Amino acid sequence: MAPPVPLLAVRGSVGTSLLCGPPKCEQHAAFQRDSGLSRCIAFSRDGTLFSWCNGHSVAVVKSSDSSVVATFDLPKTTLLDFSPLNNVLVTWQPYSKSQDSPQGEANLQLWDLANARLIKALYQKKVDTWCPSWSEDEKICVRSVNNELHFYENNDFNTIANKLRVQKVSDFALSPGGQPSKVAVYAPGSKGAPSFVRLYQYPVLGGPTAAFANKSFFKADRVTMQWNKKASAVLVTASTEVDKTGASYYGEQTLHYLAVNGETALVQLPKNGPIYDVAWSPNSAEFCVVYGFMPAKATIFNLRCDPVFDFGTGPRNAAYYSPQGHILVLAGFGNLRGQMEVWDLKKYKQVSKPQAPDATHFSWCPDGEHVVTATCSPRLRHEEEPPQNLHPGVSGEKILSKSALKNQRKREAKKAAKQESKSEPELPSDLTPVTKSQSELSSGDPETDKKIKNLKKKLKAIEELKEQQASGKVLQKNQLEKVQKEDQLLKELEDLQIQQ
């Protein structure tokens, strides 16, 4: 049974805490704030269990009264999750090697929560698909291993019950709900062959006719696959890193539809530009797409991929259905100003237009009447000066000076880059612009020019990741590590430009 009052977990520089609400947001009376450096947090799907890692151990407690269910000596855990029925806790830490373990240590662990026993330790180097996927009844569990899908049954991880071998499978999505379980698999194209997504029903995974739906397409470096709640159809957003036409800084995106009855389609979007967000309605009969160059359009489509309602254009890049599906919020987060449009979908009428400036996170409350927005680090940091009597020798001046130094380096590097770009002659609008490599100023030293070019390439990639994070996308660990190197790269660029 879910807790009678919704809970909100907060992970920050002062530790981990639980809040009760709405309508009021107050500290959970039974949960004592953990002041340890919080690494990760997770609720079970039904909300009855809460787990976190404070850099020393992983704890699992009951959400209602904070009574301890289990603790694990896992100080390096950076990701964790629960199986659907709360039988298994999954923990992951970065893969590493040592003198004692030259082959590396098994960094993905599955724990039996009933007796705090280790079920299985596995190797999982990539963080992208770190967590196994379960059917809601936990009859089936699947994980990606060396471009194959390994299936386990009834949480027996000592025996691989089945395998799916398809040409270099790089991503998958297991259907929601219980049996029969279905799985969507993606294989990238190579040597002129197209990429494809295929749908299978477990356990029929082999043979030329095993797939009951297949959609092939070009222009795909990666995909995002989303099942609807009834597991009757999948939406596939295919993306390229670079738009070869030069029309979009964000690359190219296309949206594809696959149904379990074998029907497939390319969703035709009336406005050119990026696809910012795709969201299924909880009724599984329609979906909303936010797309096109700003101001972006938002349109609801039915299962025939025909437009049902057009919301017009506006400063938005995200769509959120309420849990009951009767309300839709269109929002402009990240590099937009945080404007939200709240629409009544029964009447297709806008009912309010609240603001959430600088928001990077949005979530519906289960009651379908309240939402929570947050501005998460590193987009916006609040630095507080600690009391001198509690932290002798650490003053607010020292913290601020360090922060000011970082900001100064950023401003100087950006100023130098701006001055460099200003020195380039502007071309008439009817002429084709020169390539970046042609327009860059030379230092006279080819090696230095090469270093500057590589640094700018890395900084551009970091900016893209920050924009993705600001729009609400959860970055993977390796992506976060790239973002954290921004100050270091800016300093290196500044030093090289000074040498010119």
C-alpha positions as CSV (number, residue, x, y, z in Angstrom):
1,M,0.0,0.0,0.0
2,A,1.3,3.4,-0.9
3,P,2.0,6.0,1.8
4,P,-1.1,8.1,2.6
5,V,0.9,11.3,2.0
6,P,3.1,11.8,-1.0
7,L,6.8,12.1,-0.2
8,L,9.5,14.1,-1.9
9,A,13.2,13.2,-1.6
10,V,15.8,16.0,-1.7
11,R,19.4,15.3,-2.4
12,G,21.8,18.2,-1.9
13,S,25.0,19.6,-0.4
14,V,23.5,19.4,3.1
15,G,22.6,15.7,2.8
16,T,19.4,13.7,2.1
17,S,16.0,14.5,3.5
18,L,12.3,13.6,3.0
19,L,9.5,16.1,2.7
20,C,5.8,15.4,3.2
21,G,3.3,17.1,0.9
22,P,1.3,18.5,-0.7
23,P,-0.6,20.6,0.2
24,K,2.1,21.5,2.7
25,C,5.8,20.6,2.3
26,E,7.2,19.8,5.7
27,Q,10.0,17.6,6.9
28,H,9.1,14.0,7.3
29,A,8.6,13.6,11.1
30,A,10.0,10.1,11.2
31,F,13.0,10.6,8.9
32,Q,16.2,12.1,10.3
33,R,18.1,14.0,7.7
34,D,21.3,12.3,6.7
35,S,24.1,14.9,6.5
36,G,26.4,12.7,4.6
37,L,27.4,13.6,1.0
38,S,24.4,12.2,-0.9
39,R,25.4,10.3,-4.1
40,C,22.0,8.9,-5.2
41,I,18.4,8.4,-4.1
42,A,15.5,6.2,-5.3
43,F,11.9,5.3,-4.3
44,S,10.4,1.9,-5.0
45,R,7.6,2.1,-7.7
46,D,4.8,1.9,-5.1
47,G,6.5,4.5,-2.9
48,T,6.7,2.2,0.2
49,L,10.5,2.0,0.2
50,F,13.2,4.6,0.0
51,S,17.0,4.1,-0.6
52,W,20.0,6.3,-0.7
53,C,23.8,6.3,-0.6
54,N,25.7,8.8,1.6
55,G,29.2,7.9,0.5
56,H,29.6,5.4,3.3
57,S,26.8,2.9,2.9
58,V,23.5,2.3,1.1
59,A,20.4,2.3,3.3
60,V,16.8,1.1,2.6
61,V,14.0,2.2,4.8
62,K,10.2,2.1,4.9
63,S,8.8,5.4,3.7
64,S,6.0,5.5,6.2
65,D,8.0,5.3,9.5
66,S,11.7,5.3,8.3
67,S,12.3,1.9,9.9
68,V,15.4,0.2,8.5
69,V,14.8,-2.6,6.0
70,A,18.5,-3.2,5.0
71,T,21.9,-1.6,4.9
72,F,24.8,-2.4,2.6
73,D,28.5,-1.5,2.9
74,L,28.7,0.0,-0.6
75,P,30.3,3.5,-0.3
76,K,31.0,3.9,-4.1
77,T,27.5,3.3,-5.2
78,T,26.4,6.0,-7.7
79,L,23.2,4.5,-9.1
80,L,20.4,2.4,-7.5
81,D,16.9,1.1,-8.3
82,F,14.2,-1.3,-7.1
83,S,12.6,-4.1,-9.0
84,P,8.8,-3.6,-9.6
85,L,7.7,-5.8,-6.6
86,N,10.5,-4.6,-4.3
87,N,12.1,-8.1,-4.2
88,V,15.5,-6.8,-5.6
89,L,17.6,-3.8,-5.0
90,V,20.1,-3.0,-7.8
91,T,23.3,-1.0,-7.1
92,W,25.9,0.2,-9.6
93,Q,29.3,1.7,-9.1
94,P,31.9,2.8,-11.8
95,Y,33.8,0.0,-13.2
96,S,37.5,0.0,-12.1
97,K,40.6,-2.2,-12.1
98,S,43.3,-2.6,-9.4
99,Q,46.4,-4.5,-8.7
100,D,44.4,-7.0,-6.6
101,S,41.8,-7.2,-9.4
102,P,43.4,-6.7,-12.8
103,Q,40.2,-7.9,-14.5
104,G,38.1,-5.4,-12.7
105,E,35.5,-6.0,-10.0
106,A,31.9,-6.9,-10.6
107,N,30.3,-3.5,-10.3
108,L,26.6,-4.3,-10.7
109,Q,25.0,-6.0,-7.7
110,L,21.6,-7.5,-7.2
111,W,20.4,-7.8,-3.6
112,D,17.6,-9.8,-2.1
113,L,15.8,-7.3,0.1
114,A,14.0,-9.9,2.2
115,N,17.3,-11.0,3.8
116,A,19.9,-8.5,2.6
117,R,21.6,-11.2,0.7
118,L,23.7,-10.8,-2.5
119,I,21.9,-12.6,-5.3
120,K,24.4,-11.9,-8.1
121,A,27.4,-9.7,-8.9
122,L,27.7,-8.8,-12.6
123,Y,30.0,-6.7,-14.8
124,Q,28.4,-3.6,-16.3
125,K,31.0,-1.2,-17.7
126,K,28.6,1.1,-19.6
127,V,26.3,3.3,-17.6
128,D,23.8,3.9,-20.5
129,T,22.0,0.6,-19.9
130,W,23.2,-0.1,-16.4
131,C,20.0,-1.3,-14.8
132,P,18.2,-4.6,-15.8
133,S,14.6,-4.2,-16.9
134,W,11.8,-6.3,-15.3
135,S,8.3,-7.1,-16.3
136,E,5.9,-5.7,-13.6
137,D,5.2,-9.2,-12.3
138,E,9.0,-9.9,-12.1
139,K,8.6,-13.1,-14.2
140,I,11.0,-11.7,-16.8
141,C,14.2,-9.7,-16.4
142,V,16.5,-8.6,-19.3
143,R,19.8,-6.9,-19.6
144,S,22.2,-6.0,-22.5
145,V,25.5,-7.9,-22.6
146,N,28.0,-7.5,-25.5
147,N,25.3,-6.5,-28.1
148,E,23.0,-9.4,-26.9
149,L,20.0,-9.4,-24.7
150,H,20.0,-11.9,-21.9
151,F,16.7,-12.9,-20.3
152,Y,16.2,-14.3,-16.8
153,E,13.1,-15.8,-15.3
154,N,11.7,-15.5,-11.8
155,N,14.8,-13.6,-10.5
156,D,17.1,-16.6,-11.1
157,F,20.2,-14.9,-12.3
158,N,22.4,-18.0,-12.2
159,T,20.7,-19.2,-15.4
160,I,20.2,-17.4,-18.7
161,A,16.8,-18.5,-19.8
162,N,16.9,-17.1,-23.2
163,K,19.0,-14.8,-25.5
164,L,18.2,-12.5,-28.3
165,R,21.0,-12.2,-30.9
166,V,20.4,-9.5,-33.5
167,Q,23.0,-7.6,-35.5
168,K,24.7,-5.5,-32.8
169,V,21.8,-4.6,-30.6
170,S,22.7,-1.3,-28.9
171,D,19.5,-0.5,-27.0
172,F,16.2,-2.1,-25.9
173,A,13.0,-1.3,-24.2
174,L,10.9,-3.9,-22.3
175,S,7.2,-3.4,-22.4
176,P,5.3,-2.3,-19.3
177,G,2.7,-4.6,-17.6
178,G,2.8,-8.3,-17.1
179,Q,2.8,-11.3,-19.5
180,P,3.2,-11.7,-22.4
181,S,6.3,-9.5,-22.3
182,K,7.4,-7.7,-25.4
183,V,10.7,-6.1,-26.2
184,A,11.7,-3.4,-28.7
185,V,15.3,-3.6,-29.9
186,Y,17.4,-1.1,-31.8
187,A,20.4,-1.9,-34.0
188,P,22.3,1.0,-35.7
189,G,23.0,0.9,-39.4
190,S,26.5,0.3,-40.8
191,K,28.1,0.2,-44.3
192,G,25.2,1.8,-46.0
193,A,22.6,-0.4,-44.3
194,P,19.8,1.3,-42.4
195,S,19.2,1.3,-38.7
196,F,16.1,-0.6,-37.5
197,V,13.8,-1.2,-34.5
198,R,12.1,-4.6,-34.2
199,L,9.4,-5.8,-31.8
200,Y,9.5,-9.3,-30.3
201,Q,7.2,-11.2,-27.9
202,Y,9.0,-13.3,-25.3
203,P,10.0,-16.1,-25.5
204,V,9.7,-16.2,-29.4
205,L,13.0,-14.4,-30.2
206,G,14.6,-16.4,-33.0
207,G,14.0,-17.0,-36.7
208,P,13.2,-14.7,-39.6
209,T,9.5,-14.3,-38.7
210,A,10.0,-13.9,-35.0
211,A,9.7,-10.1,-35.1
212,F,6.0,-9.0,-35.4
213,A,6.9,-5.4,-36.3
214,N,10.0,-3.9,-38.0
215,K,10.8,-0.3,-38.9
216,S,14.0,0.6,-40.7
217,F,15.4,4.2,-41.2
218,F,18.5,6.1,-42.0
219,K,19.8,9.2,-40.1
220,A,20.1,7.7,-36.7
221,D,23.1,7.9,-34.3
222,R,20.9,7.0,-31.3
223,V,17.2,6.4,-30.5
224,T,14.8,6.8,-27.6
225,M,12.1,4.1,-27.5
226,Q,8.8,4.7,-25.5
227,W,6.1,2.1,-25.0
228,N,2.6,3.2,-24.2
229,K,1.0,2.0,-21.0
230,K,-1.0,-0.8,-22.6
231,A,2.1,-2.1,-24.4
232,S,0.3,-1.9,-27.8
233,A,2.7,0.5,-29.5
234,V,6.2,2.1,-29.4
235,L,7.3,5.6,-30.4
236,V,10.9,5.8,-31.6
237,T,12.7,9.2,-31.7
238,A,15.8,8.8,-34.0
239,S,18.5,11.4,-33.7
240,T,21.7,12.3,-35.4
241,E,24.5,14.2,-33.7
242,V,24.9,16.6,-36.7
243,D,22.5,18.0,-39.2
244,K,24.3,17.7,-42.5
245,T,22.1,20.4,-44.1
246,G,23.3,22.9,-41.5
247,A,19.7,23.8,-40.6
248,S,19.9,22.8,-36.9
249,Y,22.5,23.0,-34.3
250,Y,20.9,20.1,-32.5
251,G,21.3,17.6,-35.3
252,E,18.3,15.9,-37.0
253,Q,15.4,14.0,-35.4
254,T,12.6,11.9,-36.9
255,L,9.7,10.2,-35.1
256,H,8.6,6.6,-35.9
257,Y,5.6,4.6,-34.8
258,L,5.4,0.8,-34.4
259,A,2.4,-1.2,-33.2
260,V,2.3,-4.8,-32.0
261,N,-0.2,-5.5,-34.8
262,G,2.6,-4.9,-37.3
263,E,1.6,-1.4,-38.4
264,T,4.5,1.2,-38.7
265,A,4.6,4.8,-39.8
266,L,6.7,7.9,-40.0
267,V,5.0,10.6,-37.9
268,Q,4.7,13.6,-40.2
269,L,5.5,16.9,-38.3
270,P,4.2,20.0,-40.0
271,K,7.0,22.3,-38.8
272,N,10.7,21.8,-39.5
273,G,13.2,21.7,-36.6
274,P,14.2,19.7,-33.6
275,I,11.9,17.3,-31.7
276,Y,12.1,18.5,-28.1
277,D,9.8,16.0,-26.4
278,V,7.4,13.1,-27.0
279,A,4.9,11.9,-24.4
280,W,2.3,9.2,-24.4
281,S,-1.0,9.9,-22.8
282,P,-1.8,7.5,-19.9
283,N,-4.8,6.3,-22.0
284,S,-2.4,4.9,-24.6
285,A,-4.6,6.1,-27.4
286,E,-2.7,9.4,-28.2
287,F,0.6,11.1,-27.8
288,C,1.9,14.7,-27.8
289,V,4.9,16.0,-29.7
290,V,6.7,19.3,-29.1
291,Y,8.8,20.2,-32.2
292,G,10.0,22.8,-34.7
293,F,12.2,25.8,-34.5
294,M,11.3,28.3,-31.8
295,P,8.5,29.2,-31.2
296,A,7.8,25.5,-31.1
297,K,4.6,23.7,-32.1
298,A,2.8,21.1,-29.9
299,T,0.4,18.6,-31.5
300,I,-1.6,15.6,-30.2
301,F,-1.7,12.6,-32.6
302,N,-3.8,9.5,-32.5
303,L,-2.8,5.9,-33.1
304,R,-3.1,6.4,-36.9
305,C,-0.5,9.2,-36.5
306,D,-3.1,11.8,-37.6
307,P,-3.1,15.2,-35.8
308,V,-6.0,15.5,-33.3
309,F,-5.3,18.9,-31.8
310,D,-2.8,21.6,-32.5
311,F,-1.8,23.9,-29.6
312,G,-0.2,26.4,-31.9
313,T,3.3,27.8,-31.3
314,G,5.0,29.1,-28.1
315,P,8.2,29.1,-26.0
316,R,8.0,25.4,-25.0
317,N,10.2,22.3,-25.1
318,A,8.5,19.8,-22.9
319,A,5.2,18.0,-22.4
320,Y,3.8,16.4,-19.3
321,Y,0.6,14.4,-19.0
322,S,-1.0,14.2,-15.5
323,P,-1.2,10.6,-14.1
324,Q,-4.9,10.5,-14.9
325,G,-4.4,11.9,-18.4
326,H,-6.9,14.8,-18.1
327,I,-4.4,17.6,-17.9
328,L,-1.4,18.4,-20.1
329,V,1.4,20.8,-19.2
330,L,3.4,22.3,-22.0
331,A,6.6,24.0,-20.6
332,G,9.6,25.9,-21.6
333,F,12.5,24.9,-19.3
334,G,16.3,25.0,-19.6
335,N,17.3,27.9,-21.8
336,L,13.7,29.2,-21.9
337,R,12.0,31.3,-19.2
338,G,10.0,28.6,-17.4
339,Q,6.6,29.4,-18.8
340,M,4.0,26.6,-18.3
341,E,0.7,26.2,-20.1
342,V,-1.8,24.1,-18.3
343,W,-4.4,22.5,-20.7
344,D,-7.7,20.8,-19.9
345,L,-7.7,17.9,-22.4
346,K,-11.4,17.2,-22.2
347,K,-12.2,20.7,-23.5
348,Y,-8.9,21.5,-25.1
349,K,-8.9,24.7,-23.1
350,Q,-5.9,26.4,-21.4
351,V,-6.8,26.9,-17.7
352,S,-3.7,28.6,-16.3
353,K,-0.2,29.9,-17.2
354,P,2.1,29.6,-14.2
355,Q,5.9,30.4,-14.2
356,A,8.8,28.4,-13.0
357,P,12.0,30.4,-13.8
358,D,15.3,28.5,-14.2
359,A,13.5,25.1,-13.6
360,T,15.4,22.0,-14.7
361,H,13.0,19.4,-13.2
362,F,9.3,18.8,-13.3
363,S,7.1,16.1,-11.8
364,W,3.4,15.4,-11.3
365,C,2.1,14.5,-7.9
366,P,0.1,11.3,-8.0
367,D,-3.1,13.2,-7.2
368,G,-3.0,14.9,-10.6
369,E,-3.6,18.3,-8.9
370,H,-0.1,19.4,-7.9
371,V,3.2,19.6,-9.6
372,V,6.8,20.1,-8.3
373,T,9.5,22.1,-10.1
374,A,13.1,22.4,-9.1
375,T,16.3,24.1,-10.2
376,C,19.0,21.5,-9.8
377,S,22.7,22.0,-9.6
378,P,24.9,22.7,-11.5
379,R,22.5,25.0,-13.4
380,L,22.1,27.2,-10.3
381,R,24.1,27.0,-7.1
382,H,23.3,28.7,-3.9
383,E,26.4,29.1,-1.7
384,E,25.8,29.8,2.0
385,E,28.5,31.1,4.3
386,P,28.9,28.6,7.2
387,P,28.9,29.8,10.8
388,Q,32.4,30.6,11.9
389,N,32.1,28.9,15.2
390,L,31.1,25.6,13.5
391,H,33.7,25.7,10.7
392,P,36.9,27.4,12.0
393,G,39.2,28.5,9.2
394,V,36.5,28.2,6.5
395,S,35.0,31.6,5.7
396,G,32.5,32.8,3.1
397,E,35.2,35.1,1.7
398,K,37.3,32.1,0.7
399,I,34.4,30.3,-0.9
400,L,33.3,33.4,-2.8
401,S,36.8,34.2,-4.0
402,K,37.2,30.7,-5.5
403,S,33.8,31.0,-7.2
404,A,34.7,34.4,-8.5
405,L,38.0,33.1,-9.8
406,K,36.1,30.4,-11.8
407,N,33.7,33.0,-13.2
408,Q,36.5,35.3,-14.1
409,R,38.2,32.5,-16.1
410,K,35.0,31.8,-17.9
411,R,34.4,35.4,-18.8
412,E,38.0,35.9,-20.0
413,A,37.9,32.8,-22.2
414,K,34.5,33.7,-23.6
415,K,35.7,37.2,-24.2
416,A,38.7,36.0,-26.1
417,A,36.6,33.6,-28.2
418,K,34.2,36.5,-28.9
419,Q,37.0,38.8,-30.0
420,E,38.4,36.1,-32.2
421,S,35.0,35.6,-33.9
422,K,34.7,39.4,-34.4
423,S,37.9,39.4,-36.3
424,E,36.4,37.2,-39.0
425,P,34.9,39.2,-41.9
426,E,31.1,38.9,-42.3
427,L,30.0,37.3,-45.5
428,P,27.0,38.6,-47.6
429,S,23.9,36.6,-46.9
430,D,23.9,35.1,-50.4
431,L,27.3,33.5,-50.0
432,T,28.1,30.1,-48.5
433,P,29.9,30.6,-45.1
434,V,33.3,29.2,-44.8
435,T,34.0,26.2,-42.7
436,K,35.1,26.6,-39.1
437,S,38.6,25.3,-39.8
438,Q,39.0,27.8,-42.6
439,S,37.9,30.8,-40.5
440,E,40.0,30.1,-37.3
441,L,42.9,32.4,-36.7
442,S,46.3,30.7,-36.8
443,S,48.8,31.0,-34.0
444,G,51.7,30.1,-36.3
445,D,52.2,26.8,-34.5
446,P,50.2,23.9,-36.1
447,E,50.3,21.9,-32.8
448,T,48.8,24.8,-30.8
449,D,46.1,25.4,-33.4
450,K,45.2,21.7,-33.2
451,K,45.0,21.9,-29.4
452,I,42.8,25.0,-29.6
453,K,40.5,23.4,-32.1
454,N,40.1,20.2,-30.0
455,L,39.4,22.3,-26.8
456,K,36.7,24.3,-28.6
457,K,35.2,21.1,-29.9
458,K,35.0,19.6,-26.4
459,L,33.6,22.9,-24.9
460,K,30.9,22.9,-27.6
461,A,29.9,19.3,-26.7
462,I,29.7,20.4,-23.0
463,E,27.4,23.2,-23.9
464,E,25.1,20.8,-25.7
465,L,25.1,18.5,-22.7
466,K,24.3,21.4,-20.4
467,E,21.4,22.4,-22.6
468,Q,20.1,18.8,-22.6
469,Q,20.4,18.8,-18.8
470,A,18.6,22.1,-18.5
471,S,15.8,20.8,-20.7
472,G,15.2,18.0,-18.1
473,K,17.3,15.2,-19.6
474,V,19.1,13.1,-17.0
475,L,22.8,12.9,-17.9
476,Q,24.7,9.7,-17.6
477,K,27.8,9.5,-15.4
478,N,30.3,9.9,-18.2
479,Q,28.4,12.9,-19.5
480,L,28.4,14.5,-16.1
481,E,32.1,14.0,-15.9
482,K,32.5,15.8,-19.2
483,V,30.5,18.8,-17.9
484,Q,32.6,18.9,-14.7
485,K,35.7,19.4,-16.8
486,E,34.4,22.7,-18.3
487,D,36.4,25.0,-16.0
488,Q,39.6,23.0,-16.6
489,L,39.1,23.2,-20.4
490,L,38.3,26.9,-20.3
491,K,41.5,27.5,-18.4
492,E,43.6,25.4,-20.9
493,L,42.0,27.4,-23.8
494,E,42.7,30.7,-22.0
495,D,46.4,29.7,-21.5
496,L,46.8,28.7,-25.2
497,Q,45.2,31.9,-26.5
498,I,47.5,34.0,-24.2
499,Q,50.5,32.2,-25.8
500,Q,49.4,33.2,-29.3
